[in-house]
């Protein structure tokens, strides 16, 4: 059985960390026996027995049967309890709004989606509130049964303008979205930019289970990115680590262009503008998918330009961070992601001999809903799942919110 980067500790003061590691091991490997958990985590059989009993008592894991065929008493198999926790994930962007309900096993229990451009803040909150209570009602849940709400939203929403952005959309610039969303839902709200939220989804439910060091490239209306090292998102000083979309584009002379960034060339917005210049007026990923099926020749033209724009940035990140993989995801339809990957790989061929290494480029496992799915994981990540820096933040700013949410979930004070 592969050990997917899980490591516990037998220090007595580390019970919270060890419980998280054990829960994560069950989630990734279940159904799994206690002896196998000890092997995966490096914890003693006695520690695993204690952690499993606590998780069973709290309803986080369940026994799903016994494995037969070996000597002695059949070993009990443990799996994650899907009903051990629920969260809401929200993704706000310039071209859509998505709200979904996620259980602890990573299954989407309900989803509400609007494919609509430039929804203003007050209308956005009205729709989220309606979706929030409808999803809970349909699932037979009440608000206290949630771990929390996660929000994925682009950095500085309302600032980035295009020739189709209405002036009224600037109201998003100073809008207190976290506070207003907390008031609407009555929940603790965890916020990440959309690319980082999508990377969280990939870490816990996608290719990040096997790749612990990767660059995530998020293609939405804009272009985002996130760097993951040892299974943890590298947030950077202001939470903007990996934001490759703001790197200046290179002009025809090979020099950086102070007026344009990479996301002005590699993004859904850039693709829609490219198509508009050819007289094709569309504004949704679904329409892009139909164009691809029809063999629209403007799509390969854009793919070639996008690959050229990304090439040196990807090479630079590979040389600096040495990731195991580059994952490309977001709302760009899967066939176009595959075409973009194939084109970038062709562009890299002349440079390979001078590079120390170059990792595989892969389509991210989490699809168009990567950002709301990742947003829904944010409460779980803070409350239940292991952090490499967990010992360092004990007693810090995150701890009270984590304890409060855990208390609501597990019936504590």
Buried (B, 14 or more C-beta within 10 A) or exposed (E): EEEBBBEBBEEEEBBBBBBBBBBBBBBBBBBBBBEBBBBBBBBEEEBBBBBBEBBBEBBBBBEBEEEEEEEEEEBBBBBBBBBBBBBBBBBBBBBBBBBBBBBBBBEBBBBBBBEBBBBBBEEBBEBBBEBBEBBBEEBEBEBEBBBBBBBBBBBEBBEBEBEEBEEEBBEBEEBEBBEBBBEBBEBBBBBBBBBBBBBBBBBBBBBBBBBBBBBBBBBBBBBBBBBBBEBBBBBEEEEBBBBBBBBBBBEEEEEEBEEBBBBBBBBBBBBBBBBBEEEBEBBBBEBBBEBBEEEBEBBBEBBBBBBBBBBBBBBEBBEEBEBBBBBBBBBBBBBBBEBBBEBBBEBBEEEEEEEEEBBEBBBBBBBBBBBBBBBBBBBBBBBBBBBEEBEEEEEEEBBEBBBBBBEBBBEEE
